[in-house]
Amino acid sequence: MMKFVLSINYFIWLLISAVFFAVGEFLSKKFSLDPKINYVVLVLIAYSFGVLAWLPAILQKNQLSIVGTLWSVFSLLTTVFIGVIIFGEKLNLISTFGIAFAVISIYLLSIA
């Protein structure tokens, strides 16, 4: 099983982790709009799967500074996407610049 897990590129594991994180973020927002215990349970499950997908990524790449930054940008972008596109939240100019700089930073970290 571990051989199969490690055969998948760490970048794919980070994307999978970010997707589960995005599901957790979506459900968190739903919970904030309509607090129910069902959402709490689903949020915990989604975030747990996100962590489980993170572990093979860090095991494989073993560079917390790069893997952690990649994951942070993925989670940032998915959170912004969910807030803006799905829930109709607005970004101001400063927020937009902040997101752009985050994306630039991950590019700079990954070209080494």
N, CA and C of each residue as an Amber inpcrd file, in Angstrom:
protein
   336
   0.8250000  -1.1980000   0.0000000   0.0000000   0.0000000   0.0000000
   0.8700000   1.2640000   0.0000000   1.9180000   1.2610000   0.8490000
   2.7810000   2.4360000   0.9360000   3.4880000   2.6990000  -0.3880000
   3.8370000   1.6320000  -1.1000000   4.4970000   1.7940000  -2.3910000
   3.5780000   2.5250000  -3.3700000   2.3060000   2.1510000  -3.3710000
   1.3280000   2.8180000  -4.2290000   1.1840000   4.2870000  -3.8400000
   1.0830000   4.5540000  -2.5410000   0.9210000   5.9230000  -2.0440000
   2.0970000   6.7830000  -2.4840000   3.3010000   6.2530000  -2.3670000
   4.4890000   7.0200000  -2.7270000   4.7170000   7.0960000  -4.2310000
   4.0180000   6.2700000  -5.0000000   4.1620000   6.3390000  -6.4540000
   3.4160000   7.5310000  -7.0390000   2.5240000   8.1130000  -6.2710000
   1.7710000   9.2850000  -6.7150000   2.5680000  10.5330000  -6.3390000
   2.7790000  11.4070000  -7.3000000   3.5750000  12.6130000  -7.0990000
   3.0350000  13.4580000  -5.9500000   3.9430000  14.0450000  -5.1820000
   3.5460000  14.8510000  -4.0210000   2.6320000  16.0010000  -4.4050000
   2.8130000  16.5410000  -5.5930000   1.9850000  17.6540000  -6.0620000
   0.5220000  17.2120000  -6.1840000   0.2850000  16.0020000  -6.6550000
  -1.0700000  15.4550000  -6.7570000  -1.6750000  15.3060000  -5.3650000
  -0.8660000  14.8030000  -4.4010000  -1.3660000  14.6740000  -3.0300000
  -1.7420000  16.0380000  -2.4640000  -0.9580000  17.0650000  -2.7920000
  -1.2950000  18.4120000  -2.3200000  -2.5990000  18.9050000  -2.9290000
  -2.8060000  18.6150000  -4.2040000  -4.0670000  19.0000000  -4.8440000
  -5.2540000  18.2780000  -4.2050000  -5.0870000  16.9950000  -3.9330000
  -6.1520000  16.2260000  -3.2780000  -6.4370000  16.8070000  -1.8870000
  -5.3760000  17.1220000  -1.1630000  -5.5270000  17.7180000   0.1600000
  -6.2650000  19.0490000   0.0670000  -5.9080000  19.8510000  -0.9200000
  -6.5640000  21.1510000  -1.1030000  -8.0450000  20.9890000  -1.4560000
  -8.3760000  19.9670000  -2.2230000  -9.7820000  19.7270000  -2.5650000
 -10.5790000  19.3900000  -1.3040000 -10.0280000  18.5150000  -0.4680000
 -10.7260000  18.1930000   0.7800000 -10.8160000  19.4130000   1.6920000
  -9.7530000  20.2140000   1.7120000  -9.7960000  21.4440000   2.4910000
 -10.8990000  22.3550000   1.9590000 -11.0120000  22.4480000   0.6330000
 -12.0470000  23.2830000   0.0230000 -13.4390000  22.7970000   0.4040000
 -13.6240000  21.4990000   0.4200000 -14.9090000  20.9430000   0.8510000
 -15.1790000  21.3400000   2.3010000 -14.1410000  21.2470000   3.1350000
 -14.2820000  21.6630000   4.5250000 -14.6310000  23.1400000   4.6490000
 -14.0070000  23.9710000   3.8370000 -14.3000000  25.4040000   3.8560000
 -15.7450000  25.6810000   3.4220000 -16.1650000  24.9970000   2.3740000
 -17.5390000  25.1430000   1.8900000 -18.5320000  24.7620000   2.9940000
 -18.2760000  23.6200000   3.6200000 -19.1720000  23.1590000   4.6770000
 -19.1130000  24.0710000   5.9000000 -17.9610000  24.6480000   6.1760000
 -17.8350000  25.6040000   7.2830000 -18.7060000  26.8290000   7.0380000
 -18.6800000  27.3140000   5.8100000 -19.5140000  28.4630000   5.4680000
 -20.9940000  28.0990000   5.5700000 -21.3370000  26.9020000   5.0890000
 -22.7270000  26.4350000   5.2150000 -23.1340000  26.3660000   6.6870000
 -22.2180000  25.8930000   7.5410000 -22.4830000  25.8310000   8.9690000
 -22.7200000  27.2320000   9.5360000 -21.9300000  28.1960000   9.0820000
 -22.0880000  29.5550000   9.6070000 -23.4300000  30.1610000   9.2040000
 -23.9620000  29.7060000   8.0780000 -25.2640000  30.1990000   7.6150000
 -26.4300000  29.4510000   8.2550000 -26.1970000  28.1850000   8.6240000
 -27.2540000  27.3420000   9.1850000 -26.6210000  26.3260000  10.1390000
 -26.3080000  26.7540000  11.3770000 -25.5750000  25.8750000  12.3020000
 -26.3220000  24.5800000  12.6380000 -25.7680000  23.4820000  12.1590000
 -26.3030000  22.1490000  12.4500000 -25.1410000  21.2160000  12.7340000
 -25.3640000  20.2480000  13.5850000 -24.3160000  19.2950000  13.9580000
 -23.8570000  18.4800000  12.7500000 -24.7580000  18.2570000  11.7910000
 -24.3830000  17.5050000  10.5810000 -23.2150000  18.1670000   9.8640000
 -23.2380000  19.5010000   9.7830000 -22.1530000  20.2210000   9.1320000
 -20.8490000  20.0560000   9.9010000 -20.9290000  20.0620000  11.2210000
 -19.7250000  19.8990000  12.0380000 -19.0710000  18.5490000  11.7470000
 -19.8650000  17.5090000  11.7120000 -19.3440000  16.1670000  11.4410000
 -18.7300000  16.1100000  10.0440000 -19.4210000  16.6660000   9.0560000
 -18.9080000  16.6510000   7.6920000 -17.6340000  17.4740000   7.5450000
 -17.5590000  18.5980000   8.2410000 -16.3480000  19.4260000   8.2230000
 -15.1660000  18.6380000   8.7860000 -15.3810000  17.9870000   9.9060000
 -14.3030000  17.1930000  10.5140000 -13.8360000  16.0680000   9.5850000
 -14.7710000  15.4340000   8.9110000 -14.4130000  14.3600000   7.9750000
 -13.6090000  14.9300000   6.8050000 -14.0800000  16.0240000   6.2310000
 -13.3860000  16.6220000   5.0820000 -11.9730000  17.0520000   5.4620000
 -11.8260000  17.7620000   6.5780000 -10.5010000  18.1980000   7.0100000
  -9.6000000  17.0070000   7.3430000 -10.1660000  15.9490000   7.8940000
  -9.3720000  14.7570000   8.2100000  -8.8120000  14.1180000   6.9440000
  -9.6350000  14.0090000   5.9200000  -9.1380000  13.4630000   4.6530000
  -8.0880000  14.3860000   4.0360000  -8.2500000  15.6770000   4.2210000
  -7.2420000  16.6220000   3.7420000  -5.8950000  16.4020000   4.4020000
  -5.9120000  16.1600000   5.7020000  -4.6650000  15.8920000   6.4320000
  -4.0640000  14.5720000   5.9690000  -4.9030000  13.5760000   5.7720000
  -4.3950000  12.2790000   5.3110000  -3.7370000  12.3900000   3.9370000
  -4.2420000  13.2680000   3.0790000  -3.6260000  13.4730000   1.7690000
  -2.3420000  14.3000000   1.8860000  -2.2400000  15.1220000   2.9180000
  -1.0380000  15.9260000   3.1570000   0.1490000  15.0410000   3.5500000
  -0.1120000  14.0170000   4.3390000   0.9750000  13.2030000   4.8760000
   1.8540000  12.5520000   3.8010000   1.2950000  11.9440000   2.7440000
   2.1750000  11.3910000   1.7090000   2.9710000  12.4750000   0.9810000
   2.4020000  13.6670000   0.8670000   3.1100000  14.7600000   0.1850000
   4.3550000  15.1500000   0.9680000   4.2120000  15.3480000   2.2620000
   5.3650000  15.7510000   3.0670000   6.3500000  14.5940000   3.2170000
   5.8500000  13.3840000   3.2550000   6.7280000  12.2100000   3.3200000
   7.5750000  12.1080000   2.0530000   6.9640000  12.3480000   0.9240000
   7.6390000  12.2000000  -0.3550000   8.6240000  13.3380000  -0.6270000
   8.1960000  14.5680000  -0.4360000   9.0430000  15.7250000  -0.7590000
   9.9810000  16.0660000   0.3920000   9.5130000  15.9480000   1.6220000
  10.2950000  16.1720000   2.8320000  10.9440000  17.5590000   2.8810000
  10.2550000  18.5610000   2.3610000  10.6930000  19.9460000   2.4670000
   9.4960000  20.7780000   2.9010000   9.3730000  20.9340000   4.2010000
   8.2110000  21.6120000   4.7630000   8.0420000  23.0220000   4.2080000
   9.1320000  23.7310000   4.0100000   9.0290000  25.1120000   3.5350000
   8.3570000  25.1900000   2.1650000   8.6630000  24.2760000   1.2900000
   8.0740000  24.3070000  -0.0540000   6.7000000  23.6560000  -0.0580000
   6.5910000  22.4700000   0.5040000   5.3130000  21.7500000   0.5060000
   4.2600000  22.5310000   1.2940000   4.6610000  23.0570000   2.4410000
   3.7300000  23.8360000   3.2560000   3.2770000  25.1090000   2.5610000
   4.1910000  25.7650000   1.8690000   3.8290000  26.9830000   1.1490000
   2.9190000  26.6650000  -0.0260000   3.2210000  25.5980000  -0.7460000
   2.3330000  25.1740000  -1.8440000   0.9230000  24.9210000  -1.3150000
   0.8420000  24.1690000  -0.2210000  -0.4670000  23.8520000   0.3350000
  -1.1770000  25.1240000   0.7920000  -0.4430000  26.0390000   1.3730000
  -1.0420000  27.2910000   1.8400000  -1.6350000  28.0840000   0.6780000
  -0.9140000  28.1280000  -0.4300000  -1.4380000  28.8490000  -1.5930000
  -2.6450000  28.1220000  -2.1710000  -2.5750000  26.7890000  -2.2760000
  -3.7310000  26.0380000  -2.7720000  -4.9460000  26.2820000  -1.8870000
  -4.7370000  26.2150000  -0.5790000  -5.8700000  26.4030000   0.3300000
  -6.3900000  27.8380000   0.2570000  -5.4890000  28.7960000   0.1050000
  -5.8960000  30.1900000  -0.0470000  -6.7520000  30.3700000  -1.2970000
  -6.2740000  29.8290000  -2.4060000  -7.0040000  29.9930000  -3.6720000
  -8.3590000  29.2920000  -3.6400000  -8.4100000  28.0960000  -3.0570000
  -9.7040000  27.4070000  -2.9990000 -10.6720000  28.1430000  -2.0800000
 -10.1490000  28.6820000  -0.9760000 -11.0080000  29.4370000  -0.0630000
 -11.5480000  30.6910000  -0.7400000 -10.6860000  31.3990000  -1.4490000
 -11.1230000  32.6050000  -2.1690000 -12.1480000  32.2370000  -3.2360000
 -11.8830000  31.1700000  -3.9750000 -12.8130000  30.7300000  -5.0170000
 -14.1890000  30.4330000  -4.4300000 -14.2180000  29.6830000  -3.3460000
 -15.4990000  29.3300000  -2.7220000 -16.2180000  30.5790000  -2.2290000
 -15.4840000  31.4520000  -1.5580000 -16.1130000  32.6650000  -1.0330000
 -16.6350000  33.5760000  -2.1250000 -15.8230000  33.8010000  -3.1460000
 -16.1880000  34.7570000  -4.1970000 -17.1780000  34.1710000  -5.1940000
 -16.8820000  32.9960000  -5.7150000 -17.6990000  32.4170000  -6.7900000
 -18.9800000  31.7760000  -6.2480000 -18.8590000  30.9700000  -5.2220000
 -20.0310000  30.2320000  -4.7490000 -20.9120000  31.0700000  -3.8280000
 -20.2760000  31.8240000  -2.9050000 -21.0690000  32.5670000  -1.9280000
 -21.1850000  34.0660000  -2.2400000 -20.6070000  34.5100000  -3.3410000
 -20.7770000  35.8860000  -3.7860000 -20.1040000  36.9380000  -2.9140000
 -19.0590000  36.5580000  -2.1840000 -18.3390000  37.5330000  -1.3790000
 -17.4880000  38.4280000  -2.2840000 -17.1660000  39.6090000  -1.8070000
 -16.4100000  40.5820000  -2.6030000 -14.9870000  40.7240000  -2.0620000
 -14.0260000  40.9250000  -2.9840000 -12.6420000  41.2140000  -2.6220000
 -12.3480000  42.6780000  -2.9280000 -11.6110000  43.3330000  -2.0240000
 -11.1920000  44.6870000  -2.3320000  -9.8340000  44.6410000  -3.0430000
  -9.3240000  45.7880000  -3.4320000  -8.0830000  45.8580000  -4.1970000
  -6.8940000  45.3030000  -3.4060000  -6.8170000  45.6360000  -2.1340000
  -5.7120000  45.1550000  -1.2970000  -5.7400000  43.6280000  -1.2050000
  -6.9130000  43.0500000  -1.0180000  -7.0430000  41.5850000  -0.9440000
  -6.6040000  40.9340000  -2.2480000  -6.9830000  41.5260000  -3.3550000
  -6.6020000  40.9940000  -4.6610000  -5.0870000  41.0120000  -4.8350000
  -4.4530000  42.1160000  -4.4350000  -2.9880000  42.1840000  -4.4970000
  -2.3480000  41.1310000  -3.5910000  -2.8930000  40.9440000  -2.4170000
  -2.3650000  39.9430000  -1.4970000  -2.3950000  38.5520000  -2.0900000
  -3.4750000  38.2130000  -2.7410000  -3.5990000  36.9000000  -3.3800000
  -2.5980000  36.7690000  -4.5200000  -2.4530000  37.8240000  -5.3110000
  -1.4890000  37.8060000  -6.4210000  -0.0650000  37.6190000  -5.9000000
   0.2860000  38.3130000  -4.8230000   1.6280000  38.1630000  -4.2550000
   1.8410000  36.7580000  -3.7010000   0.8150000  36.1500000  -3.1480000
   0.9290000  34.7770000  -2.6540000   1.2490000  33.8220000  -3.7970000
   0.5890000  34.0100000  -4.9230000   0.8350000  33.1520000  -6.0880000
   2.2540000  33.3780000  -6.6100000   2.6910000  34.6220000  -6.6590000
   4.0640000  34.9260000  -7.0970000   5.0740000  34.2800000  -6.1520000
   4.8010000  34.3350000  -4.8610000   5.7400000  33.7560000  -3.8940000
   5.8880000  32.2560000  -4.0940000   4.8100000  31.5710000  -4.3870000
   4.9220000  30.1300000  -4.5770000   5.6970000  29.8120000  -5.8490000
   5.5350000  30.6280000  -6.8650000   6.3240000  30.4450000  -8.0850000
   7.8090000  30.6020000  -7.7760000   8.1530000  31.6570000  -7.0360000
   9.5520000  31.9050000  -6.6920000  10.1380000  30.7810000  -5.8410000
   9.3430000  30.2190000  -4.9410000   9.8170000  29.1100000  -4.1190000
  10.0020000  27.8200000  -4.9210000   9.2150000  27.6710000  -5.9550000
   9.2270000  26.3930000  -6.6720000  10.2590000  26.3410000  -7.8110000
  10.8650000  27.4600000  -8.1690000  11.8210000  27.4170000  -9.2810000
  13.2240000  27.0140000  -8.8530000  13.4130000  26.8160000  -7.5660000
  14.7540000  26.4610000  -7.0640000  15.1770000  25.0930000  -7.5170000
